[in-house]
């Protein structure tokens, strides 16, 4: 598929998902929200990409609960292409119980959005069967269309969605892809102890998809898009170089991480080139319309997410070594400024 057709397909998928999204209203000054995506929780074996990040995630959501945040899991929380829900849910029951604290807190502080790898949750009967015994009554939605206010004045809209909408393998042909991963790829993973979460491990696919999501949001001029799916932390429409370099350094020190670290060289070089706009009159500075939460299954145990709190939007990273939550913030921008720049 050509880039033009690919972008058009993604745009149609996102537009349709926005029309179906659940509406919310949040106060930029009073409400605090953390967005995590792409945990890919499995069943604890070698095919489980989340298990090295489980303790980091536990520490992070414990902090956020105590600090009064709302929790949004932005799709692919469970890896249901590779494992059955009956295997995944018991494996991480303790973490689901921690998430349930947000759900049962006063006012309800938990929002669960389904992605392509956990699209089983779009069916209410599956939610009732596997999740309701833990969370109680729970609506798993495709997206959130959030109106952000401050001092009773509307600042703008934020659209939260996983981001797979419009893709062939993940959206239109999801059933076929699930069967391949479950019955063909999963046995290979278990045998050779390897993992694969495209587009996370394919730079060209990741770049192509991030650009398609950015161009859709930039073309609308009326909202901020927060997505996942690509596993690539993006802040103000640009990849975050610091997070990529940290993952690269960690992988370079591991026996089986060299190839992935070398692959990141190309991505980091591209990200630096995108960030270097000074003196380049031919390159338009990107609009502040696209953010990506990254993922919670980096092979070095790090997790990344997007915070909306205290009138700001922030890219955060929790690592296996850090114990000081104050060190989590990588970048932050004023929300009012972000919204003001959408049409510029």
C-alpha positions in Angstrom: 0.0 0.0 0.0 1.4 3.4 -0.9 2.0 6.0 1.8 -0.9 8.1 0.5 -3.4 5.2 0.6 -2.0 4.1 4.0 -2.5 7.6 5.5 -6.0 7.8 4.0 -6.9 4.4 5.6 -5.6 5.5 9.0 -7.5 8.8 8.7 -10.7 7.0 8.0 -10.2 4.6 10.9 -9.4 7.4 13.4 -12.3 9.5 12.2 -14.7 6.6 12.6 -13.3 5.8 16.1 -13.7 9.5 17.1 -17.3 9.4 16.2 -17.8 6.3 18.4 -15.7 7.6 21.3 -17.1 8.0 24.8 -17.3 11.6 25.9 -15.7 12.9 29.1 -15.0 16.3 30.6 -11.8 16.9 32.7 -10.6 19.9 34.5 -7.0 20.6 33.6 -6.2 22.1 37.0 -8.1 19.8 39.3 -8.0 16.4 37.6 -4.8 14.3 37.3 -4.5 11.5 34.7 -1.8 9.0 33.8 -2.0 7.2 30.4 -0.2 3.9 29.9 -0.5 1.7 26.8 0.8 -1.5 25.3 1.5 -3.6 28.4 1.0 -6.8 26.4 0.5 -8.8 29.6 0.9 -12.5 28.8 1.0 -15.6 30.9 4.4 -15.3 32.4 6.4 -17.4 30.0 9.1 -16.5 27.5 6.5 -15.1 25.1 5.4 -12.6 27.7 6.9 -9.2 26.8 5.5 -7.5 30.0 7.0 -9.6 32.7 10.3 -7.7 32.9 8.3 -4.5 33.3 5.7 -5.8 35.8 7.5 -4.5 38.9 8.1 -1.1 37.4 4.4 -0.8 36.4 3.4 -1.9 39.9 5.5 0.8 41.5 4.2 3.5 39.1 0.5 2.8 39.5 0.9 2.6 43.3 2.4 6.1 43.2 -0.4 7.4 40.9 -3.2 5.9 43.0 -1.8 7.5 46.2 -1.4 10.8 44.3 -5.0 10.9 43.2 -4.5 10.3 39.5 -7.0 8.7 37.1 -5.6 5.7 35.2 -6.2 5.2 31.5 -4.9 1.9 29.9 -4.9 2.8 26.3 -5.2 -0.6 24.6 -3.1 -3.8 24.4 -3.0 -4.1 28.2 -3.5 -7.9 27.7 -1.8 -9.9 24.9 -4.8 -11.9 23.8 -3.4 -12.7 20.3 -0.8 -15.0 21.9 -2.7 -16.1 25.1 -6.2 -16.9 26.2 -7.8 -14.6 28.8 -8.0 -17.5 31.1 -4.2 -17.7 31.2 -3.4 -14.0 31.3 -5.8 -12.8 33.9 -4.7 -15.2 36.7 -1.0 -14.5 35.9 -1.4 -10.8 36.7 -4.3 -10.9 39.0 -2.4 -8.8 41.6 -1.8 -6.0 39.1 -5.5 -6.1 38.0 -6.4 -5.8 41.7 -4.3 -2.7 41.9 -6.0 -1.2 38.8 -9.3 -2.0 40.4 -8.5 0.4 43.3 -8.7 3.2 40.7 -12.0 1.7 39.4 -13.7 1.5 42.8 -12.3 4.8 44.1 -14.8 7.6 44.7 -16.0 9.0 41.3 -14.3 6.1 39.4 -10.7 6.8 38.3 -10.2 4.0 35.8 -10.7 4.0 32.0 -9.9 0.9 30.0 -9.6 1.2 26.2 -9.2 -1.8 24.0 -6.6 -2.1 21.3 -5.9 -4.6 18.5 -4.2 -7.2 20.7 -6.9 -7.1 23.3 -9.8 -6.4 21.0 -11.7 -9.3 22.7 -12.7 -6.7 25.3 -14.9 -4.9 22.7 -17.4 -7.7 23.3 -19.4 -7.2 26.5 -19.9 -10.9 27.1 -16.1 -11.4 27.2 -15.8 -8.5 29.7 -18.5 -10.0 31.9 -16.8 -13.4 31.8 -13.2 -12.4 32.4 -13.0 -8.9 33.9 -16.2 -8.3 35.8 -15.3 -10.9 38.5 -12.3 -8.6 39.3 -13.5 -5.0 38.5 -17.2 -5.4 38.9 -19.3 -3.5 36.4 -16.8 -2.2 33.7 -17.2 -0.6 30.3 -14.3 -1.1 28.0 -14.4 1.5 25.3 -12.7 2.2 21.9 -11.8 5.7 22.7 -12.4 8.8 24.9 -13.3 12.2 23.5 -12.3 14.5 26.3 -13.2 18.2 26.7 -10.5 19.9 28.8 -11.6 22.9 30.8 -9.9 25.4 33.2 -11.8 27.9 35.4 -15.0 26.8 33.6 -13.5 27.8 30.2 -13.0 25.2 27.5 -9.3 24.8 26.6 -9.7 22.2 23.8 -10.3 18.5 23.1 -8.1 15.4 23.6 -8.9 12.2 21.7 -7.5 9.1 23.5 -7.4 5.9 21.3 -5.1 3.0 20.9 -4.3 3.9 17.3 -4.5 0.7 15.3 -7.7 1.9 13.6 -7.5 1.7 9.8 -4.7 -0.8 9.5 -5.3 -4.1 7.6 -3.7 -6.6 9.9 -4.9 -5.0 13.1 -8.3 -3.6 12.1 -9.9 -5.0 9.0 -8.3 -8.5 9.2 -7.8 -8.8 12.9 -9.4 -12.2 13.2 -6.9 -13.7 10.7 -3.9 -12.0 12.4 -5.0 -13.3 15.8 -5.1 -16.9 14.6 -1.6 -16.6 13.1 -0.1 -15.2 16.2 -1.9 -17.6 18.5 -1.3 -20.9 16.6 1.9 -20.2 14.6 4.0 -17.4 16.1 3.4 -18.2 19.8 4.9 -21.7 19.6 7.9 -20.2 17.8 8.3 -17.6 20.6 8.2 -20.2 23.3 10.6 -22.5 21.5 13.3 -19.9 20.7 12.6 -17.4 23.6 12.0 -14.4 21.3 9.4 -11.7 21.2 7.8 -9.6 18.5 5.5 -6.7 18.9 5.2 -4.9 15.6 5.3 -2.0 14.9 7.5 -1.7 17.9 10.4 -3.6 16.5 10.1 -2.4 12.9 11.3 1.2 12.6 9.9 1.8 9.1 6.4 0.6 10.1 6.6 2.6 13.3 7.7 5.8 11.5 5.0 5.3 8.8 2.2 4.9 11.4 3.3 7.7 13.7 3.4 10.0 10.7 -0.1 8.9 9.6 -1.6 9.5 13.0 0.2 12.9 13.2 -1.0 14.0 9.8 -4.6 13.1 10.7 -4.5 15.1 13.9 -2.7 18.0 12.2 -5.3 18.1 9.4 -8.2 18.5 11.9 -6.7 21.5 13.8 -9.2 21.0 16.6 -7.9 18.4 18.9 -4.9 16.7 20.5 -4.4 13.0 19.7 -2.9 10.7 22.4 -2.3 7.2 21.0 -0.3 4.1 21.6 0.2 1.1 19.3 3.7 2.0 17.9 5.4 1.7 21.3 7.3 4.9 20.4 7.2 7.7 23.0 6.2 10.9 21.1 5.9 14.3 22.7 4.7 17.4 20.9 4.7 15.4 17.6 8.4 14.4 17.9 10.0 11.1 19.0 11.7 11.3 22.4 15.4 10.8 21.9 16.3 10.5 25.6 14.0 7.5 26.1 15.2 5.8 22.9 18.9 6.3 23.9 18.2 4.8 27.4 16.7 1.7 25.9 19.5 1.4 23.5 22.2 1.7 26.2 20.4 -1.0 28.3 20.1 -3.4 25.4 23.7 -3.0 24.3 24.8 -4.4 27.7 22.7 -7.6 27.3 23.8 -10.7 25.4 20.7 -10.8 23.2 20.0 -7.1 22.8 22.7 -6.0 20.4 20.7 -6.4 17.2 17.8 -4.3 18.7 20.2 -1.7 19.9 21.8 -1.4 16.5 18.3 -1.0 15.0 17.7 1.9 17.3 20.7 3.7 15.9 18.8 4.4 12.7 15.7 5.5 14.7 17.7 7.8 17.0 19.5 9.4 13.9 16.1 10.0 12.3 14.7 11.5 15.5 17.6 13.8 15.9 17.2 15.0 12.3 13.5 15.6 12.9 14.3 17.6 16.0 16.8 19.8 14.2 14.7 22.4 12.5 16.8 25.4 13.0 18.0 27.0 9.8 15.9 24.6 7.6 13.4 26.8 5.8 12.0 23.8 3.9 10.9 21.8 6.9 7.8 23.0 8.6 7.8 22.8 12.4 5.3 20.2 13.4 2.1 21.2 15.2 1.7 20.2 18.8 -1.2 17.8 18.1 0.2 14.3 18.5 1.5 12.5 21.6 2.2 8.8 22.1 2.4 7.1 25.4 5.1 4.7 24.2 4.7 1.3 26.0 5.1 -0.7 29.1 7.0 -3.6 27.6 10.5 -2.2 26.8 13.0 -5.0 27.0 15.1 -3.2 29.6 12.2 -3.0 32.0 11.4 0.7 31.5 7.8 2.0 30.9 6.7 5.3 29.5 3.4 7.2 29.7 1.6 10.5 29.3 0.5 12.6 32.3 -2.2 15.3 32.2 -1.9 17.1 35.5 -1.5 20.5 37.1 -2.3 22.3 33.8 0.4 20.4 32.0 0.9 17.5 29.6 4.0 15.4 30.4 6.0 12.6 29.0 7.2 10.3 31.9 9.5 7.4 32.1 9.7 4.9 35.0 12.9 2.8 35.1 14.0 -0.3 37.0 16.7 1.6 38.9 14.9 4.9 39.8 13.2 5.0 43.2 12.5 8.8 43.2 9.1 9.5 41.5 10.2 13.2 41.0 12.7 12.0 38.4 10.0 10.5 36.2 9.2 13.6 34.1 11.2 13.9 30.9 9.3 16.7 29.2 6.4 18.9 30.1 4.4 21.6 28.4 1.6 23.9 29.4 -1.8 22.6 28.2 -3.2 26.0 27.3 -0.1 26.6 25.1 -0.5 23.3 23.4 -4.1 24.0 22.5 -3.3 27.5 21.4 -0.8 26.1 18.9 -3.1 23.6 17.2 -4.0 25.9 14.3 -0.7 27.6 13.9 
